[in-house]
Amino acid sequence: MQTYAEVGVAPVSARETVRHRVVIIGGGTGGIAVAAQLTRKGVHDVAIIEPSSKHYYQPLWTLVGAGVAKAEQSVRDEARFIPKGVRWIQDHAVEIDPEKQLVCTRSGTRVQYDFLVVAPGVVSEWSKIQGAEESLGKNGISTNYSYELAPKTWEFIQQTKEGVALFTMPNTAEPGYTIKCGGAPQKIAYMAADYFRIHNRPVKVIYATAGGVMFAVPEFCQVLEGICERYHIEVLTKHELVAVDPIRKVATFALKDKPGETREIQFDMLHIGPPQRAPQFVRESPIAHQEGQMIGFVNVDIHTLQNPNYPNVFALGDAAGLPTSRTGAAVRKQAPVLVNNLLRVMNGKEPNKRYDGYTACPIVTGYGRLVLAEFDYSNKPTPSIPFINTCKERFDMWLLKRYGLPWMYWNLMLRGLA
Ligand SMILES: Cc1cc2nc3c(=O)[nH]c(=O)nc-3n(C[C@H](O)[C@H](O)[C@H](O)COP(=O)(O)OP(=O)(O)OC[C@H]3O[C@@H](n4cnc5c(N)ncnc54)[C@H](O)[C@@H]3O)c2cc1C
């Protein structure tokens, strides 16, 4: 692990006021990618506000939940990825004042900036599902949306010998709400179904989504419906999980097409895709959308990633108000656009690069099978690998997900090289 002396900047003490040319909130996928690219382009005087001493490669958690990877393979020390010369303020941002060009942290440090990049990701709103938070990790109830709980999913899949395995997808149509990697709640359903098939277990798999379709892009939706048929997965649309009873093992759904009506489903194991939204300090800041579908997310031009009211503020990743699926693959395309446009603004010019909404969801559909769903703002497939049909389940794409993408993430993307 690098020490502060090795990264070349002194730590900040509480209640101090510091000033940096560029301040980045969040040292996850987006924050580190931007910091690495900025320093490669010769920008110095950069600070990252990031509370966690660990950095997670979250896409691996689906494979952890399916027993294909170990949770420990998804985590490394954050210090290894703070670029040399960048100051790491290991604290939570709690307030953004864009008028004063100031970010305040939980321990009272005041961080002044000339330019701000906002990338603190999203938070899970467990309170939207009555009884869920206190049940997680017990009674067959889990989620892959957490480092600690993804191994529990695998434990519960193995323990389910018969009965019902239930998988849920939250209501992302509600303004201000989302779920990162919207494919992840169904990926684990396919993996579980394949596991039960391989082990000849009479388990009924149910996938219940608050939405109306399996997937927003019709070309991929058709493929995924076929996969559900193959596994005999029962798909319930317009079912929003609102409560969990861990003792009776009953999940309660609000029926979106029958207002006021609910339905109970008994389960043996339950995997929950949590409703998520922007962190509170973002939602309450003037840089957030104040209304509309993206309420609470950072208000940025969906192509230039610049805030329309405060041109020295940019955002990327899950916390940004971008109408595309929130993935690391999307961040990989956003980061160079943001860095280019930020550098231009720093030099008194207008942004001139545009992000087209590209995102990619590698949908594991069984052990050794994957459909690589790539698309953009127009919800049209945008395949990036020539000559192969990524709409079909493929073994080579599975290998890419299991080995290629994690390697690329740690060694290229976080180093500002991809
Ligand atoms: C189960 C699962 C499966 C996924 N599968 C895929 C996949 O297959 N492919 C894919 O491309 N993507 C996938 N993703 C999504 C991907 O991980 C995210 O979209 C990506 O990490 C977003 O990057 P980000 O920088 O916006 O947020 P993050 O990487 O989450 O980073 C946010 C950072 O901000 C920090 N932070 C939080 N609050 C504060 C604060 N108050 N002050 C300062 N810092 C703060 C956090 O500690 C964190 O380090 C998956 C995610 C999950 C959970």
The ligand as a Gaussian input file, in Angstrom:
#p B3LYP/6-31G(d) Opt

LIG

0 1
 C      -23.862000      -6.161000      -8.616000
 C      -23.302000      -5.182000      -9.608000
 C      -23.016000      -5.607000     -10.894000
 C      -22.502000      -4.721000     -11.824000
 N      -22.186000      -5.195000     -13.066000
 C      -21.617000      -4.372000     -13.970000
 C      -21.168000      -4.868000     -15.212000
 O      -21.283000      -6.054000     -15.498000
 N      -20.609000      -4.006000     -16.082000
 C      -20.432000      -2.677000     -15.790000
 O      -19.889000      -1.944000     -16.596000
 N      -20.863000      -2.161000     -14.608000
 C      -21.441000      -2.973000     -13.679000
 N      -21.817000      -2.479000     -12.463000
 C      -21.918000      -1.009000     -12.263000
 C      -20.601000      -0.293000     -11.976000
 O      -19.917000      -0.886000     -10.907000
 C      -20.909000       1.174000     -11.667000
 O      -21.732000       1.703000     -12.673000
 C      -19.651000       2.022000     -11.579000
 O      -18.841000       1.570000     -10.522000
 C      -20.012000       3.505000     -11.402000
 O      -18.886000       4.284000     -11.128000
 P      -19.004000       5.585000     -10.198000
 O      -17.642000       6.145000     -10.119000
 O      -20.124000       6.420000     -10.631000
 O      -19.442000       4.991000      -8.771000
 P      -18.624000       4.022000      -7.821000
 O      -17.641000       3.203000      -8.586000
 O      -19.640000       3.307000      -7.005000
 O      -17.777000       5.000000      -6.917000
 C      -18.350000       5.952000      -6.068000
 C      -17.295000       6.329000      -5.032000
 O      -17.741000       7.468000      -4.305000
 C      -17.464000       7.274000      -2.953000
 N      -18.386000       8.100000      -2.163000
 C      -19.630000       7.796000      -1.755000
 N      -20.133000       8.790000      -1.006000
 C      -19.182000       9.751000      -0.970000
 C      -19.101000      11.020000      -0.333000
 N      -20.099000      11.487000       0.422000
 N      -17.965000      11.743000      -0.499000
 C      -16.950000      11.278000      -1.245000
 N      -16.961000      10.074000      -1.850000
 C      -18.073000       9.328000      -1.709000
 C      -17.622000       5.785000      -2.722000
 O      -16.917000       5.344000      -1.577000
 C      -17.066000       5.213000      -4.009000
 O      -15.696000       4.923000      -3.922000
 C      -22.297000      -3.356000     -11.477000
 C      -22.579000      -2.932000     -10.171000
 C      -23.069000      -3.827000      -9.246000
 C      -23.343000      -3.359000      -7.830000

